[in-house]
Amino acid sequence: MLENRLPQNILYRKKRGFSIPLAVWLRGELKDFAEEALFSNKAESHSYFNPEYIKVLWKRHLSGRQDYAYPLWGLMMFELWQQRFLN
């Protein structure tokens, strides 16, 4: 459909994924949601993970010097899954 409008190198290149600005979102609009999921009394009372270490990762991430977005996202999703299906 776009052969006449797009260059050949774009039209026939391999598919590529794209990333989302998760690190920025966790420092911005998802910050409160993430903190509630990771650090609520409910989360800390039944956590399989060390809450103090997660707090260290969170503080380092918020400082902007290190990016722990994906490990924190995984922990957050595990916690939300656990709250929904195991409680």
PyMOL Python script that loads the backbone (N, CA, C, O; Angstrom):
from pymol import cmd

cmd.read_pdbstr("""\
ATOM      1  N   MET A   1       0.813  -1.181   0.000  1.00  0.00           N
ATOM      2  CA  MET A   1       0.000   0.000   0.000  1.00  0.00           C
ATOM      3  C   MET A   1       0.872   1.266   0.000  1.00  0.00           C
ATOM      4  O   MET A   1       0.510   2.266  -0.621  1.00  0.00           O
ATOM      5  N   LEU A   2       1.982   1.228   0.672  1.00  0.00           N
ATOM      6  CA  LEU A   2       2.819   2.428   0.772  1.00  0.00           C
ATOM      7  C   LEU A   2       4.112   2.325  -0.037  1.00  0.00           C
ATOM      8  O   LEU A   2       5.030   3.117   0.176  1.00  0.00           O
ATOM      9  N   GLU A   3       4.201   1.381  -0.944  1.00  0.00           N
ATOM     10  CA  GLU A   3       5.437   1.196  -1.717  1.00  0.00           C
ATOM     11  C   GLU A   3       5.863   2.456  -2.457  1.00  0.00           C
ATOM     12  O   GLU A   3       7.059   2.695  -2.627  1.00  0.00           O
ATOM     13  N   ASN A   4       4.934   3.240  -2.886  1.00  0.00           N
ATOM     14  CA  ASN A   4       5.271   4.460  -3.632  1.00  0.00           C
ATOM     15  C   ASN A   4       5.638   5.620  -2.715  1.00  0.00           C
ATOM     16  O   ASN A   4       6.118   6.652  -3.186  1.00  0.00           O
ATOM     17  N   ARG A   5       5.422   5.465  -1.440  1.00  0.00           N
ATOM     18  CA  ARG A   5       5.643   6.585  -0.512  1.00  0.00           C
ATOM     19  C   ARG A   5       6.798   6.378   0.458  1.00  0.00           C
ATOM     20  O   ARG A   5       7.370   7.350   0.951  1.00  0.00           O
ATOM     21  N   LEU A   6       7.150   5.120   0.738  1.00  0.00           N
ATOM     22  CA  LEU A   6       8.209   4.840   1.714  1.00  0.00           C
ATOM     23  C   LEU A   6       9.462   4.321   1.035  1.00  0.00           C
ATOM     24  O   LEU A   6       9.380   3.622   0.026  1.00  0.00           O
ATOM     25  N   PRO A   7      10.634   4.662   1.589  1.00  0.00           N
ATOM     26  CA  PRO A   7      11.885   4.113   1.055  1.00  0.00           C
ATOM     27  C   PRO A   7      11.940   2.591   1.252  1.00  0.00           C
ATOM     28  O   PRO A   7      11.370   2.065   2.209  1.00  0.00           O
ATOM     29  N   GLN A   8      12.615   1.903   0.359  1.00  0.00           N
ATOM     30  CA  GLN A   8      12.728   0.436   0.398  1.00  0.00           C
ATOM     31  C   GLN A   8      13.312  -0.056   1.721  1.00  0.00           C
ATOM     32  O   GLN A   8      12.849  -1.054   2.272  1.00  0.00           O
ATOM     33  N   ASN A   9      14.340   0.651   2.238  1.00  0.00           N
ATOM     34  CA  ASN A   9      14.980   0.189   3.480  1.00  0.00           C
ATOM     35  C   ASN A   9      14.033   0.257   4.678  1.00  0.00           C
ATOM     36  O   ASN A   9      14.225  -0.478   5.647  1.00  0.00           O
ATOM     37  N   ILE A  10      13.043   1.098   4.637  1.00  0.00           N
ATOM     38  CA  ILE A  10      12.051   1.148   5.715  1.00  0.00           C
ATOM     39  C   ILE A  10      10.928   0.148   5.451  1.00  0.00           C
ATOM     40  O   ILE A  10      10.472  -0.550   6.356  1.00  0.00           O
ATOM     41  N   LEU A  11      10.503   0.095   4.218  1.00  0.00           N
ATOM     42  CA  LEU A  11       9.375  -0.753   3.848  1.00  0.00           C
ATOM     43  C   LEU A  11       9.627  -2.237   4.080  1.00  0.00           C
ATOM     44  O   LEU A  11       8.714  -2.966   4.468  1.00  0.00           O
ATOM     45  N   TYR A  12      10.851  -2.690   3.849  1.00  0.00           N
ATOM     46  CA  TYR A  12      11.143  -4.121   3.925  1.00  0.00           C
ATOM     47  C   TYR A  12      12.105  -4.513   5.046  1.00  0.00           C
ATOM     48  O   TYR A  12      12.670  -5.605   5.013  1.00  0.00           O
ATOM     49  N   ARG A  13      12.297  -3.653   6.024  1.00  0.00           N
ATOM     50  CA  ARG A  13      13.160  -4.031   7.146  1.00  0.00           C
ATOM     51  C   ARG A  13      12.410  -4.978   8.079  1.00  0.00           C
ATOM     52  O   ARG A  13      11.185  -5.087   8.034  1.00  0.00           O
ATOM     53  N   LYS A  14      13.186  -5.661   8.927  1.00  0.00           N
ATOM     54  CA  LYS A  14      12.586  -6.571   9.902  1.00  0.00           C
ATOM     55  C   LYS A  14      11.741  -5.790  10.898  1.00  0.00           C
ATOM     56  O   LYS A  14      11.968  -4.606  11.148  1.00  0.00           O
ATOM     57  N   LYS A  15      10.766  -6.484  11.453  1.00  0.00           N
ATOM     58  CA  LYS A  15       9.939  -5.877  12.487  1.00  0.00           C
ATOM     59  C   LYS A  15      10.801  -5.596  13.717  1.00  0.00           C
ATOM     60  O   LYS A  15      11.716  -6.355  14.033  1.00  0.00           O
ATOM     61  N   ARG A  16      10.499  -4.512  14.393  1.00  0.00           N
ATOM     62  CA  ARG A  16      11.201  -4.164  15.616  1.00  0.00           C
ATOM     63  C   ARG A  16      10.181  -3.811  16.685  1.00  0.00           C
ATOM     64  O   ARG A  16       9.107  -3.279  16.405  1.00  0.00           O
ATOM     65  N   GLY A  17      10.545  -4.118  17.891  1.00  0.00           N
ATOM     66  CA  GLY A  17       9.690  -3.753  19.012  1.00  0.00           C
ATOM     67  C   GLY A  17       9.896  -2.304  19.402  1.00  0.00           C
ATOM     68  O   GLY A  17      10.674  -1.581  18.779  1.00  0.00           O
ATOM     69  N   PHE A  18       9.214  -1.905  20.403  1.00  0.00           N
ATOM     70  CA  PHE A  18       9.381  -0.558  20.928  1.00  0.00           C
ATOM     71  C   PHE A  18       9.323  -0.632  22.439  1.00  0.00           C
ATOM     72  O   PHE A  18       8.732  -1.548  23.012  1.00  0.00           O
ATOM     73  N   SER A  19       9.934   0.327  23.062  1.00  0.00           N
ATOM     74  CA  SER A  19       9.937   0.330  24.526  1.00  0.00           C
ATOM     75  C   SER A  19       8.997   1.418  25.030  1.00  0.00           C
ATOM     76  O   SER A  19       8.632   2.346  24.307  1.00  0.00           O
ATOM     77  N   ILE A  20       8.629   1.273  26.263  1.00  0.00           N
ATOM     78  CA  ILE A  20       7.790   2.278  26.905  1.00  0.00           C
ATOM     79  C   ILE A  20       8.647   3.022  27.921  1.00  0.00           C
ATOM     80  O   ILE A  20       9.646   2.478  28.390  1.00  0.00           O
ATOM     81  N   PRO A  21       8.286   4.232  28.267  1.00  0.00           N
ATOM     82  CA  PRO A  21       9.084   5.003  29.234  1.00  0.00           C
ATOM     83  C   PRO A  21       8.753   4.616  30.681  1.00  0.00           C
ATOM     84  O   PRO A  21       8.356   5.457  31.486  1.00  0.00           O
ATOM     85  N   LEU A  22       8.924   3.338  30.989  1.00  0.00           N
ATOM     86  CA  LEU A  22       8.547   2.831  32.307  1.00  0.00           C
ATOM     87  C   LEU A  22       9.301   3.530  33.432  1.00  0.00           C
ATOM     88  O   LEU A  22       8.706   3.855  34.460  1.00  0.00           O
ATOM     89  N   ALA A  23      10.582   3.765  33.258  1.00  0.00           N
ATOM     90  CA  ALA A  23      11.374   4.423  34.310  1.00  0.00           C
ATOM     91  C   ALA A  23      10.806   5.799  34.627  1.00  0.00           C
ATOM     92  O   ALA A  23      10.695   6.179  35.793  1.00  0.00           O
ATOM     93  N   VAL A  24      10.453   6.535  33.598  1.00  0.00           N
ATOM     94  CA  VAL A  24       9.880   7.872  33.778  1.00  0.00           C
ATOM     95  C   VAL A  24       8.506   7.771  34.444  1.00  0.00           C
ATOM     96  O   VAL A  24       8.196   8.537  35.357  1.00  0.00           O
ATOM     97  N   TRP A  25       7.695   6.835  33.988  1.00  0.00           N
ATOM     98  CA  TRP A  25       6.357   6.675  34.569  1.00  0.00           C
ATOM     99  C   TRP A  25       6.422   6.325  36.050  1.00  0.00           C
ATOM    100  O   TRP A  25       5.632   6.833  36.846  1.00  0.00           O
ATOM    101  N   LEU A  26       7.379   5.443  36.430  1.00  0.00           N
ATOM    102  CA  LEU A  26       7.477   5.069  37.845  1.00  0.00           C
ATOM    103  C   LEU A  26       7.962   6.233  38.707  1.00  0.00           C
ATOM    104  O   LEU A  26       7.697   6.268  39.909  1.00  0.00           O
ATOM    105  N   ARG A  27       8.663   7.174  38.104  1.00  0.00           N
ATOM    106  CA  ARG A  27       9.081   8.366  38.848  1.00  0.00           C
ATOM    107  C   ARG A  27       8.016   9.456  38.798  1.00  0.00           C
ATOM    108  O   ARG A  27       8.090  10.433  39.543  1.00  0.00           O
ATOM    109  N   GLY A  28       7.034   9.294  37.930  1.00  0.00           N
ATOM    110  CA  GLY A  28       6.015  10.320  37.733  1.00  0.00           C
ATOM    111  C   GLY A  28       4.624   9.825  38.040  1.00  0.00           C
ATOM    112  O   GLY A  28       4.272   9.607  39.199  1.00  0.00           O
ATOM    113  N   GLU A  29       3.819   9.645  36.977  1.00  0.00           N
ATOM    114  CA  GLU A  29       2.397   9.360  37.186  1.00  0.00           C
ATOM    115  C   GLU A  29       2.090   8.020  37.836  1.00  0.00           C
ATOM    116  O   GLU A  29       0.996   7.849  38.373  1.00  0.00           O
ATOM    117  N   LEU A  30       3.011   7.063  37.810  1.00  0.00           N
ATOM    118  CA  LEU A  30       2.772   5.778  38.477  1.00  0.00           C
ATOM    119  C   LEU A  30       3.431   5.676  39.854  1.00  0.00           C
ATOM    120  O   LEU A  30       3.352   4.635  40.507  1.00  0.00           O
ATOM    121  N   LYS A  31       4.070   6.741  40.286  1.00  0.00           N
ATOM    122  CA  LYS A  31       4.828   6.694  41.538  1.00  0.00           C
ATOM    123  C   LYS A  31       3.951   6.306  42.731  1.00  0.00           C
ATOM    124  O   LYS A  31       4.293   5.382  43.470  1.00  0.00           O
ATOM    125  N   ASP A  32       2.842   6.991  42.924  1.00  0.00           N
ATOM    126  CA  ASP A  32       1.975   6.698  44.075  1.00  0.00           C
ATOM    127  C   ASP A  32       1.401   5.285  43.998  1.00  0.00           C
ATOM    128  O   ASP A  32       1.336   4.579  45.004  1.00  0.00           O
ATOM    129  N   PHE A  33       0.990   4.884  42.808  1.00  0.00           N
ATOM    130  CA  PHE A  33       0.446   3.540  42.611  1.00  0.00           C
ATOM    131  C   PHE A  33       1.499   2.481  42.947  1.00  0.00           C
ATOM    132  O   PHE A  33       1.204   1.491  43.616  1.00  0.00           O
ATOM    133  N   ALA A  34       2.726   2.700  42.478  1.00  0.00           N
ATOM    134  CA  ALA A  34       3.816   1.752  42.737  1.00  0.00           C
ATOM    135  C   ALA A  34       4.130   1.677  44.227  1.00  0.00           C
ATOM    136  O   ALA A  34       4.311   0.589  44.773  1.00  0.00           O
ATOM    137  N   GLU A  35       4.193   2.822  44.878  1.00  0.00           N
ATOM    138  CA  GLU A  35       4.491   2.826  46.313  1.00  0.00           C
ATOM    139  C   GLU A  35       3.409   2.090  47.100  1.00  0.00           C
ATOM    140  O   GLU A  35       3.715   1.355  48.039  1.00  0.00           O
ATOM    141  N   GLU A  36       2.167   2.283  46.726  1.00  0.00           N
ATOM    142  CA  GLU A  36       1.078   1.576  47.410  1.00  0.00           C
ATOM    143  C   GLU A  36       1.190   0.073  47.196  1.00  0.00           C
ATOM    144  O   GLU A  36       1.006  -0.710  48.128  1.00  0.00           O
ATOM    145  N   ALA A  37       1.489  -0.322  45.974  1.00  0.00           N
ATOM    146  CA  ALA A  37       1.600  -1.755  45.665  1.00  0.00           C
ATOM    147  C   ALA A  37       2.797  -2.383  46.371  1.00  0.00           C
ATOM    148  O   ALA A  37       2.701  -3.499  46.881  1.00  0.00           O
ATOM    149  N   LEU A  38       3.910  -1.683  46.404  1.00  0.00           N
ATOM    150  CA  LEU A  38       5.143  -2.262  46.947  1.00  0.00           C
ATOM    151  C   LEU A  38       5.276  -2.142  48.460  1.00  0.00           C
ATOM    152  O   LEU A  38       5.871  -3.007  49.103  1.00  0.00           O
ATOM    153  N   PHE A  39       4.726  -1.072  49.033  1.00  0.00           N
ATOM    154  CA  PHE A  39       5.043  -0.773  50.426  1.00  0.00           C
ATOM    155  C   PHE A  39       3.846  -0.673  51.357  1.00  0.00           C
ATOM    156  O   PHE A  39       3.999  -0.221  52.492  1.00  0.00           O
ATOM    157  N   SER A  40       2.678  -1.072  50.923  1.00  0.00           N
ATOM    158  CA  SER A  40       1.531  -1.047  51.826  1.00  0.00           C
ATOM    159  C   SER A  40       1.748  -2.068  52.939  1.00  0.00           C
ATOM    160  O   SER A  40       2.554  -2.987  52.797  1.00  0.00           O
ATOM    161  N   ASN A  41       1.038  -1.906  54.026  1.00  0.00           N
ATOM    162  CA  ASN A  41       1.144  -2.884  55.130  1.00  0.00           C
ATOM    163  C   ASN A  41       0.792  -4.279  54.650  1.00  0.00           C
ATOM    164  O   ASN A  41       1.409  -5.258  55.069  1.00  0.00           O
ATOM    165  N   LYS A  42      -0.201  -4.373  53.770  1.00  0.00           N
ATOM    166  CA  LYS A  42      -0.618  -5.666  53.237  1.00  0.00           C
ATOM    167  C   LYS A  42       0.523  -6.313  52.446  1.00  0.00           C
ATOM    168  O   LYS A  42       0.778  -7.510  52.580  1.00  0.00           O
ATOM    169  N   ALA A  43       1.203  -5.517  51.627  1.00  0.00           N
ATOM    170  CA  ALA A  43       2.296  -6.043  50.806  1.00  0.00           C
ATOM    171  C   ALA A  43       3.455  -6.522  51.676  1.00  0.00           C
ATOM    172  O   ALA A  43       4.022  -7.587  51.432  1.00  0.00           O
ATOM    173  N   GLU A  44       3.797  -5.744  52.673  1.00  0.00           N
ATOM    174  CA  GLU A  44       4.937  -6.104  53.515  1.00  0.00           C
ATOM    175  C   GLU A  44       4.628  -7.268  54.454  1.00  0.00           C
ATOM    176  O   GLU A  44       5.542  -7.981  54.866  1.00  0.00           O
ATOM    177  N   SER A  45       3.368  -7.469  54.795  1.00  0.00           N
ATOM    178  CA  SER A  45       3.037  -8.526  55.745  1.00  0.00           C
ATOM    179  C   SER A  45       3.149  -9.927  55.150  1.00  0.00           C
ATOM    180  O   SER A  45       3.345 -10.891  55.890  1.00  0.00           O
ATOM    181  N   HIS A  46       3.028 -10.060  53.843  1.00  0.00           N
ATOM    182  CA  HIS A  46       3.082 -11.397  53.244  1.00  0.00           C
ATOM    183  C   HIS A  46       4.113 -11.495  52.113  1.00  0.00           C
ATOM    184  O   HIS A  46       4.032 -12.391  51.273  1.00  0.00           O
ATOM    185  N   SER A  47       5.055 -10.597  52.096  1.00  0.00           N
ATOM    186  CA  SER A  47       6.006 -10.561  50.993  1.00  0.00           C
ATOM    187  C   SER A  47       6.974 -11.737  51.027  1.00  0.00           C
ATOM    188  O   SER A  47       7.431 -12.162  52.088  1.00  0.00           O
ATOM    189  N   TYR A  48       7.271 -12.243  49.850  1.00  0.00           N
ATOM    190  CA  TYR A  48       8.304 -13.268  49.694  1.00  0.00           C
ATOM    191  C   TYR A  48       9.682 -12.629  49.573  1.00  0.00           C
ATOM    192  O   TYR A  48      10.700 -13.320  49.606  1.00  0.00           O
ATOM    193  N   PHE A  49       9.705 -11.317  49.433  1.00  0.00           N
ATOM    194  CA  PHE A  49      10.942 -10.589  49.180  1.00  0.00           C
ATOM    195  C   PHE A  49      11.274  -9.686  50.354  1.00  0.00           C
ATOM    196  O   PHE A  49      10.413  -9.375  51.176  1.00  0.00           O
ATOM    197  N   ASN A  50      12.510  -9.275  50.423  1.00  0.00           N
ATOM    198  CA  ASN A  50      12.982  -8.427  51.506  1.00  0.00           C
ATOM    199  C   ASN A  50      12.500  -6.985  51.281  1.00  0.00           C
ATOM    200  O   ASN A  50      12.996  -6.309  50.379  1.00  0.00           O
ATOM    201  N   PRO A  51      11.552  -6.509  52.079  1.00  0.00           N
ATOM    202  CA  PRO A  51      11.010  -5.156  51.873  1.00  0.00           C
ATOM    203  C   PRO A  51      12.065  -4.058  52.004  1.00  0.00           C
ATOM    204  O   PRO A  51      11.991  -3.038  51.319  1.00  0.00           O
ATOM    205  N   GLU A  52      13.041  -4.264  52.878  1.00  0.00           N
ATOM    206  CA  GLU A  52      14.088  -3.243  53.045  1.00  0.00           C
ATOM    207  C   GLU A  52      14.936  -3.118  51.784  1.00  0.00           C
ATOM    208  O   GLU A  52      15.314  -2.011  51.400  1.00  0.00           O
ATOM    209  N   TYR A  53      15.234  -4.231  51.146  1.00  0.00           N
ATOM    210  CA  TYR A  53      16.009  -4.189  49.898  1.00  0.00           C
ATOM    211  C   TYR A  53      15.197  -3.545  48.780  1.00  0.00           C
ATOM    212  O   TYR A  53      15.746  -2.798  47.970  1.00  0.00           O
ATOM    213  N   ILE A  54      13.902  -3.825  48.727  1.00  0.00           N
ATOM    214  CA  ILE A  54      13.037  -3.210  47.718  1.00  0.00           C
ATOM    215  C   ILE A  54      13.000  -1.696  47.927  1.00  0.00           C
ATOM    216  O   ILE A  54      12.990  -0.939  46.956  1.00  0.00           O
ATOM    217  N   LYS A  55      12.980  -1.248  49.184  1.00  0.00           N
ATOM    218  CA  LYS A  55      13.017   0.193  49.470  1.00  0.00           C
ATOM    219  C   LYS A  55      14.313   0.822  48.982  1.00  0.00           C
ATOM    220  O   LYS A  55      14.308   1.943  48.472  1.00  0.00           O
ATOM    221  N   VAL A  56      15.419   0.108  49.135  1.00  0.00           N
ATOM    222  CA  VAL A  56      16.703   0.606  48.634  1.00  0.00           C
ATOM    223  C   VAL A  56      16.651   0.754  47.113  1.00  0.00           C
ATOM    224  O   VAL A  56      17.060   1.783  46.576  1.00  0.00           O
ATOM    225  N   LEU A  57      16.154  -0.264  46.421  1.00  0.00           N
ATOM    226  CA  LEU A  57      16.024  -0.189  44.960  1.00  0.00           C
ATOM    227  C   LEU A  57      15.127   0.974  44.556  1.00  0.00           C
ATOM    228  O   LEU A  57      15.437   1.713  43.621  1.00  0.00           O
ATOM    229  N   TRP A  58      14.008   1.131  45.269  1.00  0.00           N
ATOM    230  CA  TRP A  58      13.062   2.197  44.958  1.00  0.00           C
ATOM    231  C   TRP A  58      13.710   3.573  45.112  1.00  0.00           C
ATOM    232  O   TRP A  58      13.559   4.430  44.242  1.00  0.00           O
ATOM    233  N   LYS A  59      14.428   3.786  46.208  1.00  0.00           N
ATOM    234  CA  LYS A  59      15.090   5.075  46.430  1.00  0.00           C
ATOM    235  C   LYS A  59      16.151   5.343  45.377  1.00  0.00           C
ATOM    236  O   LYS A  59      16.275   6.469  44.893  1.00  0.00           O
ATOM    237  N   ARG A  60      16.914   4.327  45.018  1.00  0.00           N
ATOM    238  CA  ARG A  60      17.919   4.491  43.968  1.00  0.00           C
ATOM    239  C   ARG A  60      17.265   4.826  42.636  1.00  0.00           C
ATOM    240  O   ARG A  60      17.759   5.665  41.882  1.00  0.00           O
ATOM    241  N   HIS A  61      16.149   4.163  42.355  1.00  0.00           N
ATOM    242  CA  HIS A  61      15.438   4.434  41.106  1.00  0.00           C
ATOM    243  C   HIS A  61      14.904   5.867  41.090  1.00  0.00           C
ATOM    244  O   HIS A  61      15.056   6.579  40.098  1.00  0.00           O
ATOM    245  N   LEU A  62      14.281   6.285  42.187  1.00  0.00           N
ATOM    246  CA  LEU A  62      13.715   7.633  42.245  1.00  0.00           C
ATOM    247  C   LEU A  62      14.776   8.712  42.130  1.00  0.00           C
ATOM    248  O   LEU A  62      14.494   9.809  41.648  1.00  0.00           O
ATOM    249  N   SER A  63      15.995   8.415  42.566  1.00  0.00           N
ATOM    250  CA  SER A  63      17.064   9.411  42.476  1.00  0.00           C
ATOM    251  C   SER A  63      17.417   9.730  41.030  1.00  0.00           C
ATOM    252  O   SER A  63      17.977  10.788  40.743  1.00  0.00           O
ATOM    253  N   GLY A  64      17.093   8.820  40.122  1.00  0.00           N
ATOM    254  CA  GLY A  64      17.383   9.036  38.709  1.00  0.00           C
ATOM    255  C   GLY A  64      18.770   8.603  38.285  1.00  0.00           C
ATOM    256  O   GLY A  64      19.095   8.652  37.099  1.00  0.00           O
ATOM    257  N   ARG A  65      19.587   8.183  39.220  1.00  0.00           N
ATOM    258  CA  ARG A  65      20.946   7.758  38.876  1.00  0.00           C
ATOM    259  C   ARG A  65      21.012   6.320  38.399  1.00  0.00           C
ATOM    260  O   ARG A  65      21.937   5.941  37.681  1.00  0.00           O
ATOM    261  N   GLN A  66      20.031   5.517  38.798  1.00  0.00           N
ATOM    262  CA  GLN A  66      19.993   4.112  38.390  1.00  0.00           C
ATOM    263  C   GLN A  66      18.579   3.770  37.951  1.00  0.00           C
ATOM    264  O   GLN A  66      17.604   4.318  38.464  1.00  0.00           O
ATOM    265  N   ASP A  67      18.485   2.863  37.003  1.00  0.00           N
ATOM    266  CA  ASP A  67      17.177   2.477  36.470  1.00  0.00           C
ATOM    267  C   ASP A  67      16.855   1.056  36.916  1.00  0.00           C
ATOM    268  O   ASP A  67      17.432   0.087  36.422  1.00  0.00           O
ATOM    269  N   TYR A  68      15.938   0.954  37.844  1.00  0.00           N
ATOM    270  CA  TYR A  68      15.458  -0.339  38.322  1.00  0.00           C
ATOM    271  C   TYR A  68      13.994  -0.544  37.931  1.00  0.00           C
ATOM    272  O   TYR A  68      13.269  -1.282  38.599  1.00  0.00           O
ATOM    273  N   ALA A  69      13.563   0.102  36.863  1.00  0.00           N
ATOM    274  CA  ALA A  69      12.160   0.077  36.471  1.00  0.00           C
ATOM    275  C   ALA A  69      11.646  -1.340  36.256  1.00  0.00           C
ATOM    276  O   ALA A  69      10.585  -1.693  36.770  1.00  0.00           O
ATOM    277  N   TYR A  70      12.372  -2.154  35.510  1.00  0.00           N
ATOM    278  CA  TYR A  70      11.846  -3.483  35.190  1.00  0.00           C
ATOM    279  C   TYR A  70      11.837  -4.436  36.381  1.00  0.00           C
ATOM    280  O   TYR A  70      10.860  -5.166  36.545  1.00  0.00           O
ATOM    281  N   PRO A  71      12.870  -4.467  37.218  1.00  0.00           N
ATOM    282  CA  PRO A  71      12.750  -5.301  38.426  1.00  0.00           C
ATOM    283  C   PRO A  71      11.621  -4.812  39.352  1.00  0.00           C
ATOM    284  O   PRO A  71      10.891  -5.623  39.921  1.00  0.00           O
ATOM    285  N   LEU A  72      11.484  -3.501  39.498  1.00  0.00           N
ATOM    286  CA  LEU A  72      10.420  -2.967  40.341  1.00  0.00           C
ATOM    287  C   LEU A  72       9.051  -3.270  39.749  1.00  0.00           C
ATOM    288  O   LEU A  72       8.111  -3.582  40.481  1.00  0.00           O
ATOM    289  N   TRP A  73       8.935  -3.181  38.438  1.00  0.00           N
ATOM    290  CA  TRP A  73       7.670  -3.503  37.780  1.00  0.00           C
ATOM    291  C   TRP A  73       7.308  -4.967  38.025  1.00  0.00           C
ATOM    292  O   TRP A  73       6.156  -5.286  38.321  1.00  0.00           O
ATOM    293  N   GLY A  74       8.287  -5.844  37.901  1.00  0.00           N
ATOM    294  CA  GLY A  74       8.040  -7.263  38.160  1.00  0.00           C
ATOM    295  C   GLY A  74       7.579  -7.516  39.581  1.00  0.00           C
ATOM    296  O   GLY A  74       6.645  -8.287  39.806  1.00  0.00           O
ATOM    297  N   LEU A  75       8.226  -6.874  40.539  1.00  0.00           N
ATOM    298  CA  LEU A  75       7.825  -7.011  41.940  1.00  0.00           C
ATOM    299  C   LEU A  75       6.413  -6.472  42.165  1.00  0.00           C
ATOM    300  O   LEU A  75       5.610  -7.063  42.888  1.00  0.00           O
ATOM    301  N   MET A  76       6.136  -5.349  41.536  1.00  0.00           N
ATOM    302  CA  MET A  76       4.826  -4.740  41.662  1.00  0.00           C
ATOM    303  C   MET A  76       3.736  -5.642  41.083  1.00  0.00           C
ATOM    304  O   MET A  76       2.689  -5.828  41.703  1.00  0.00           O
ATOM    305  N   MET A  77       3.973  -6.191  39.915  1.00  0.00           N
ATOM    306  CA  MET A  77       2.984  -7.061  39.276  1.00  0.00           C
ATOM    307  C   MET A  77       2.786  -8.349  40.074  1.00  0.00           C
ATOM    308  O   MET A  77       1.668  -8.852  40.184  1.00  0.00           O
ATOM    309  N   PHE A  78       3.871  -8.875  40.627  1.00  0.00           N
ATOM    310  CA  PHE A  78       3.749 -10.070  41.466  1.00  0.00           C
ATOM    311  C   PHE A  78       2.888  -9.765  42.692  1.00  0.00           C
ATOM    312  O   PHE A  78       2.013 -10.550  43.058  1.00  0.00           O
ATOM    313  N   GLU A  79       3.143  -8.636  43.313  1.00  0.00           N
ATOM    314  CA  GLU A  79       2.376  -8.257  44.497  1.00  0.00           C
ATOM    315  C   GLU A  79       0.898  -8.078  44.161  1.00  0.00           C
ATOM    316  O   GLU A  79       0.037  -8.551  44.903  1.00  0.00           O
ATOM    317  N   LEU A  80       0.597  -7.412  43.068  1.00  0.00           N
ATOM    318  CA  LEU A  80      -0.803  -7.207  42.685  1.00  0.00           C
ATOM    319  C   LEU A  80      -1.476  -8.526  42.326  1.00  0.00           C
ATOM    320  O   LEU A  80      -2.644  -8.736  42.653  1.00  0.00           O
ATOM    321  N   TRP A  81      -0.756  -9.404  41.664  1.00  0.00           N
ATOM    322  CA  TRP A  81      -1.289 -10.728  41.342  1.00  0.00           C
ATOM    323  C   TRP A  81      -1.589 -11.497  42.630  1.00  0.00           C
ATOM    324  O   TRP A  81      -2.642 -12.118  42.777  1.00  0.00           O
ATOM    325  N   GLN A  82      -0.640 -11.434  43.549  1.00  0.00           N
ATOM    326  CA  GLN A  82      -0.790 -12.142  44.820  1.00  0.00           C
ATOM    327  C   GLN A  82      -2.007 -11.629  45.594  1.00  0.00           C
ATOM    328  O   GLN A  82      -2.768 -12.417  46.155  1.00  0.00           O
ATOM    329  N   GLN A  83      -2.184 -10.313  45.620  1.00  0.00           N
ATOM    330  CA  GLN A  83      -3.335  -9.742  46.316  1.00  0.00           C
ATOM    331  C   GLN A  83      -4.648 -10.180  45.683  1.00  0.00           C
ATOM    332  O   GLN A  83      -5.634 -10.420  46.380  1.00  0.00           O
ATOM    333  N   ARG A  84      -4.652 -10.280  44.384  1.00  0.00           N
ATOM    334  CA  ARG A  84      -5.895 -10.625  43.686  1.00  0.00           C
ATOM    335  C   ARG A  84      -6.234 -12.119  43.775  1.00  0.00           C
ATOM    336  O   ARG A  84      -7.390 -12.487  43.985  1.00  0.00           O
ATOM    337  N   PHE A  85      -5.231 -12.962  43.617  1.00  0.00           N
ATOM    338  CA  PHE A  85      -5.518 -14.382  43.473  1.00  0.00           C
ATOM    339  C   PHE A  85      -5.186 -15.250  44.687  1.00  0.00           C
ATOM    340  O   PHE A  85      -5.683 -16.371  44.785  1.00  0.00           O
ATOM    341  N   LEU A  86      -4.369 -14.767  45.599  1.00  0.00           N
ATOM    342  CA  LEU A  86      -4.001 -15.591  46.746  1.00  0.00           C
ATOM    343  C   LEU A  86      -4.633 -15.116  48.048  1.00  0.00           C
ATOM    344  O   LEU A  86      -4.604 -15.841  49.043  1.00  0.00           O
ATOM    345  N   ASN A  87      -5.189 -13.944  48.060  1.00  0.00           N
ATOM    346  CA  ASN A  87      -5.795 -13.423  49.299  1.00  0.00           C
ATOM    347  C   ASN A  87      -7.289 -13.558  49.259  1.00  0.00           C
ATOM    348  O   ASN A  87      -7.969 -13.174  50.211  1.00  0.00           O
TER     349      ASN A  87
END
""", "prot")
cmd.dss("prot")
cmd.show_as("cartoon", "prot")
cmd.util.cbc("prot")
cmd.orient("prot")
